[in-house]
Amino acid sequence: MKRLAIVLLAMFCAGLPALAADDYPNRPIRVFTTSSTGGISDIFMRVLGEEVRQRIGQPLVIENRPGGAGNIGARSCAEAPPDGYTICIINADPLIYNQFLFKKLPFDPETGLTPVINLFHLIQVLVVNSDLKVKTVDDLVAVSKQKPGTLSYLTASVPLAVYMESLKRDKGADWVRVPFKGGGEATNAILGGSTPIGLIGLGNVMSQIQSGTMTALALTNNIRTAQLPNVPTLADLGYKGAPSRTWYGLFAPAGTPKPIVDKIAAEVTRVVSNPVFRDKYIIANGQVPAINTPEHFAAEIKADREAARQVVKESGLEPQ
């Protein structure tokens, strides 16, 4: 009798995750973003959240947790109850790069979060103020040599700065990095000429490229785009360094039941696979859809983390 009771209890407990998934969700879901209001992940999650709400009947409540190179938002998510009612949208930096850039993190990037689904890759583009009158990377290098110590560039992340420093080293260019505070401020700095070079998300500068006030020289991440069919990738130009992919994905606290993780991934996939949604909210913003499964996303993260280790090593940066 006692043995039977133990068996029945084990069967009951094994069924809990499935039951939880069947009943999930029955209240609002919090979504932490690592950007402030109006940032890339904030805007995207608000439009995605509305579509998902129509499917699941519960709202996704956005809570912005910016700062700390993404570590603040990632920590908030990692410390939340693993019940499926807190998820987060995080870019690659806190999950891939930060463990090599900081001596100590407030969360464990390898075990603290469960990958749910990759959403999109950012297309990063090397642009210059059109007043520089350059059309190629080699032209830019030549101008920098003519004006030593006077040209500056900005970019949002260390991996992208590595690209610029590698070009500087390999081609004998002369430019210096300046602090990056936000996409809008960066765009104005390039347009105003105070910082005439930028390696920045395409969505921030597409209209300026189209209007002719900025010139696009190269794309990073080895990702081409139909929006700029004649612009080469850095790999096309002979860059041999480790790739630096910039993506945004959904995560849940470690320990979130797999049936719930799978259900979230399935609902998001249905929304983002809609061509109207994909074209309007991803491709039109200079991004590349990256929808996959939780297992595939986890494998990608592992591979990207190894590439990041190489990127940071090449940069010569020491953990801070």
C-alpha positions as CSV (number, residue, x, y, z in Angstrom):
1,M,0.0,0.0,0.0
2,K,2.8,2.4,0.9
3,R,4.6,1.5,-2.3
4,L,1.4,2.2,-4.3
5,A,1.1,5.6,-2.6
6,I,4.6,6.5,-3.5
7,V,4.1,5.5,-7.1
8,L,0.9,7.5,-7.4
9,L,2.6,10.5,-5.8
10,A,5.4,10.3,-8.3
11,M,2.9,10.1,-11.2
12,F,1.0,13.1,-9.9
13,C,4.2,15.2,-9.5
14,A,5.4,14.2,-13.0
15,G,2.1,15.5,-14.4
16,L,2.3,18.9,-12.7
17,P,4.3,20.7,-15.5
18,A,1.8,19.5,-18.1
19,L,-1.1,20.6,-16.0
20,A,0.5,23.9,-15.4
21,A,1.0,24.4,-19.2
22,D,-2.6,23.4,-19.9
23,D,-3.8,26.1,-17.5
24,Y,-1.1,28.6,-18.5
25,P,-1.5,31.5,-18.5
26,N,-4.3,32.5,-16.1
27,R,-2.9,35.9,-15.1
28,P,-0.7,38.7,-16.7
29,I,2.9,37.9,-17.6
30,R,5.7,40.3,-16.7
31,V,8.3,41.0,-19.4
32,F,11.6,42.6,-18.4
33,T,13.5,44.5,-21.0
34,T,17.1,45.7,-20.8
35,S,16.3,48.9,-22.7
36,S,14.6,52.1,-21.6
37,T,11.2,53.2,-22.9
38,G,11.4,53.7,-26.7
39,G,14.4,51.3,-27.0
40,I,14.5,48.5,-29.5
41,S,13.4,45.7,-27.2
42,D,10.8,47.9,-25.5
43,I,9.1,48.8,-28.8
44,F,9.3,45.3,-30.2
45,M,7.8,43.7,-27.1
46,R,4.9,46.1,-27.0
47,V,3.8,45.2,-30.5
48,L,4.6,41.5,-30.0
49,G,2.8,41.5,-26.6
50,E,-0.4,42.8,-28.1
51,E,-0.4,40.1,-30.7
52,V,0.3,37.4,-28.1
53,R,-2.4,38.8,-25.8
54,Q,-4.9,38.3,-28.5
55,R,-3.9,34.6,-28.7
56,I,-3.5,33.7,-25.0
57,G,-6.0,36.1,-23.4
58,Q,-3.6,37.6,-21.0
59,P,-1.6,40.9,-21.3
60,L,2.2,41.1,-21.3
61,V,3.2,43.8,-18.9
62,I,6.4,45.5,-19.9
63,E,8.9,46.5,-17.2
64,N,12.0,48.4,-18.3
65,R,15.2,47.5,-16.4
66,P,17.9,49.3,-18.4
67,G,21.5,49.9,-17.3
68,G,24.6,47.9,-16.3
69,A,25.3,46.8,-19.8
70,G,22.2,44.7,-19.7
71,N,23.1,43.0,-16.4
72,I,20.3,44.7,-14.4
73,G,17.5,43.4,-16.5
74,A,19.1,39.9,-16.8
75,R,19.5,39.7,-13.0
76,S,15.9,40.8,-12.5
77,C,14.8,38.0,-14.7
78,A,17.1,35.3,-13.3
79,E,15.9,36.1,-9.7
80,A,12.2,35.9,-10.6
81,P,10.0,32.9,-9.7
82,P,10.4,30.2,-12.4
83,D,6.6,29.9,-12.9
84,G,6.2,31.3,-16.5
85,Y,4.8,34.6,-15.3
86,T,8.1,36.4,-15.7
87,I,10.0,36.4,-19.0
88,C,12.6,38.8,-20.5
89,I,13.9,40.1,-23.8
90,I,17.7,40.3,-23.7
91,N,20.3,41.0,-26.3
92,A,23.5,39.1,-26.8
93,D,25.8,41.2,-24.6
94,P,24.7,40.1,-21.1
95,L,24.4,36.4,-22.1
96,I,27.4,36.2,-24.4
97,Y,30.0,38.9,-23.8
98,N,29.7,40.3,-20.3
99,Q,31.2,37.3,-18.5
100,F,34.5,38.1,-20.3
101,L,34.2,41.9,-19.8
102,F,33.3,42.0,-16.1
103,K,35.2,40.4,-13.2
104,K,31.9,39.7,-11.5
105,L,28.3,39.5,-12.7
106,P,25.1,39.7,-10.6
107,F,23.7,36.6,-12.3
108,D,25.1,33.4,-13.9
109,P,24.8,33.8,-17.7
110,E,25.2,30.1,-18.3
111,T,22.8,28.7,-15.7
112,G,20.6,31.6,-14.5
113,L,18.3,31.8,-17.5
114,T,16.4,29.4,-19.8
115,P,16.5,30.2,-23.5
116,V,13.0,30.4,-25.0
117,I,13.4,31.7,-28.5
118,N,15.6,33.9,-30.6
119,L,13.7,36.8,-32.1
120,F,15.9,38.7,-34.5
121,H,19.4,39.7,-35.4
122,L,20.3,43.4,-35.7
123,I,22.0,44.5,-38.9
124,Q,24.9,46.7,-38.0
125,V,26.2,49.1,-40.7
126,L,29.4,51.2,-40.9
127,V,28.3,54.7,-41.9
128,V,29.9,58.0,-42.3
129,N,28.7,61.6,-42.6
130,S,28.4,62.1,-46.4
131,D,30.5,65.3,-46.1
132,L,33.5,63.1,-45.8
133,K,33.1,62.3,-49.5
134,V,34.1,58.6,-49.0
135,K,32.4,55.6,-50.7
136,T,34.4,52.7,-49.4
137,V,36.2,51.5,-46.3
138,D,39.5,52.0,-48.1
139,D,38.5,55.6,-48.9
140,L,37.7,56.2,-45.2
141,V,41.1,54.7,-44.2
142,A,42.8,57.1,-46.6
143,V,41.0,60.1,-45.3
144,S,41.9,59.1,-41.7
145,K,45.6,59.1,-42.6
146,Q,45.3,62.5,-44.2
147,K,43.7,63.8,-41.0
148,P,45.5,62.0,-38.2
149,G,44.0,62.2,-34.7
150,T,40.9,64.1,-35.9
151,L,38.4,61.4,-36.9
152,S,36.2,59.7,-34.3
153,Y,33.7,56.9,-34.3
154,L,31.0,55.5,-32.1
155,T,29.4,52.2,-31.6
156,A,27.2,50.6,-29.1
157,S,29.2,47.6,-27.9
158,V,32.7,46.3,-27.4
159,P,32.4,43.5,-30.0
160,L,31.6,46.2,-32.7
161,A,34.5,48.4,-31.4
162,V,36.7,45.3,-32.0
163,Y,35.8,45.5,-35.7
164,M,36.8,49.1,-35.9
165,E,40.1,48.6,-34.0
166,S,40.9,45.6,-36.2
167,L,40.4,47.7,-39.3
168,K,42.5,50.4,-37.7
169,R,45.3,48.0,-37.0
170,D,45.2,46.0,-40.2
171,K,44.9,49.0,-42.6
172,G,46.9,51.6,-40.7
173,A,43.9,53.8,-40.1
174,D,43.8,56.7,-37.6
175,W,40.6,57.1,-35.7
176,V,39.5,57.0,-32.0
177,R,36.4,55.7,-30.3
178,V,34.1,58.0,-28.4
179,P,31.3,57.1,-25.8
180,F,28.0,55.9,-27.1
181,K,24.9,57.0,-25.2
182,G,22.0,56.0,-27.3
183,G,20.8,55.5,-30.9
184,G,19.2,59.0,-31.3
185,E,22.2,60.8,-29.8
186,A,24.6,58.7,-31.9
187,T,22.7,59.5,-35.1
188,N,22.8,63.3,-34.4
189,A,26.5,63.1,-33.7
190,I,27.2,61.5,-37.0
191,L,24.9,63.9,-38.9
192,G,26.4,66.9,-37.1
193,G,29.9,65.8,-37.9
194,S,31.2,65.9,-34.4
195,T,31.6,62.1,-34.6
196,P,31.5,61.4,-38.4
197,I,31.9,57.6,-38.3
198,G,29.4,55.1,-36.8
199,L,29.0,51.4,-36.6
200,I,25.4,51.3,-35.6
201,G,22.0,49.5,-36.0
202,L,20.6,49.9,-39.5
203,G,17.2,50.8,-38.1
204,N,18.7,53.9,-36.5
205,V,20.1,55.3,-39.8
206,M,18.2,53.9,-42.7
207,S,16.4,57.1,-43.5
208,Q,19.6,59.1,-43.4
209,I,21.2,56.6,-45.8
210,Q,18.2,56.9,-48.1
211,S,18.3,60.7,-48.0
212,G,22.0,60.8,-48.7
213,T,23.1,62.5,-45.5
214,M,25.0,59.3,-44.5
215,T,26.9,56.9,-46.7
216,A,26.9,53.2,-45.9
217,L,30.2,51.5,-46.3
218,A,29.9,48.0,-44.9
219,L,27.6,45.6,-43.0
220,T,28.7,43.5,-40.0
221,N,27.6,40.0,-38.8
222,N,28.0,38.6,-42.3
223,I,24.4,39.4,-42.9
224,R,23.3,41.1,-46.1
225,T,20.0,43.0,-46.5
226,A,17.8,43.7,-49.5
227,Q,17.5,47.3,-48.2
228,L,21.2,47.9,-49.1
229,P,21.9,45.4,-51.9
230,N,25.1,47.1,-53.0
231,V,26.8,47.4,-49.6
232,P,29.3,44.6,-48.8
233,T,29.8,42.8,-45.5
234,L,33.1,43.2,-43.6
235,A,33.8,39.6,-44.5
236,D,33.4,40.5,-48.2
237,L,36.1,43.1,-47.6
238,G,38.5,40.6,-46.2
239,Y,37.9,40.9,-42.4
240,K,39.0,37.6,-40.9
241,G,38.2,38.1,-37.2
242,A,35.6,36.2,-35.1
243,P,32.0,37.1,-36.1
244,S,30.0,39.3,-33.7
245,R,26.3,38.6,-33.9
246,T,23.9,41.0,-32.2
247,W,20.5,39.3,-31.5
248,Y,17.5,39.8,-29.2
249,G,15.9,36.8,-27.7
250,L,13.3,35.7,-25.1
251,F,14.4,34.1,-21.8
252,A,12.8,32.7,-18.7
253,P,14.2,32.1,-15.2
254,A,16.1,28.9,-14.9
255,G,13.8,26.1,-13.7
256,T,10.7,27.3,-15.6
257,P,8.8,24.2,-16.6
258,K,9.6,23.1,-20.2
259,P,6.0,22.7,-21.3
260,I,5.5,26.4,-20.4
261,V,8.7,27.4,-22.2
262,D,7.6,25.4,-25.3
263,K,4.2,27.0,-25.1
264,I,5.6,30.6,-25.0
265,A,7.9,29.7,-27.9
266,A,5.1,28.3,-30.0
267,E,2.8,31.3,-29.5
268,V,5.6,33.7,-30.4
269,T,6.5,31.7,-33.4
270,R,3.0,31.8,-34.7
271,V,3.0,35.6,-34.4
272,V,6.4,36.3,-35.9
273,S,5.9,33.8,-38.7
274,N,3.0,35.9,-40.0
275,P,4.5,37.7,-43.1
276,V,2.7,40.9,-42.3
277,F,4.1,41.1,-38.8
278,R,7.5,40.0,-39.8
279,D,7.8,42.5,-42.7
280,K,6.4,45.5,-40.7
281,Y,8.1,45.0,-37.3
282,I,11.3,43.2,-38.1
283,I,12.5,43.5,-41.7
284,A,11.3,47.1,-42.2
285,N,13.4,48.1,-39.1
286,G,16.6,46.7,-40.4
287,Q,16.5,43.4,-38.6
288,V,16.6,39.8,-39.6
289,P,14.1,37.2,-38.3
290,A,15.8,34.5,-36.2
291,I,12.9,32.4,-34.9
292,N,14.0,28.9,-33.7
293,T,13.3,26.4,-31.0
294,P,14.5,26.6,-27.3
295,E,17.0,23.8,-28.0
296,H,18.3,25.4,-31.1
297,F,18.6,28.8,-29.4
298,A,20.5,27.2,-26.5
299,A,23.0,25.7,-29.0
300,E,23.5,29.0,-30.7
301,I,24.2,30.8,-27.5
302,K,26.8,28.2,-26.6
303,A,28.6,28.7,-29.9
304,D,28.3,32.5,-29.8
305,R,29.8,32.4,-26.3
306,E,32.9,30.7,-27.6
307,A,33.2,33.3,-30.4
308,A,32.8,36.0,-27.9
309,R,35.6,34.7,-25.9
310,Q,37.8,35.0,-29.0
311,V,36.5,38.5,-29.8
312,V,37.3,39.8,-26.3
313,K,40.7,38.1,-26.3
314,E,41.6,39.8,-29.6
315,S,40.5,43.2,-28.3
316,G,43.1,43.0,-25.5
317,L,40.5,44.2,-23.0
318,E,40.8,43.1,-19.4
319,P,37.7,42.4,-17.3
320,Q,36.6,45.4,-15.3
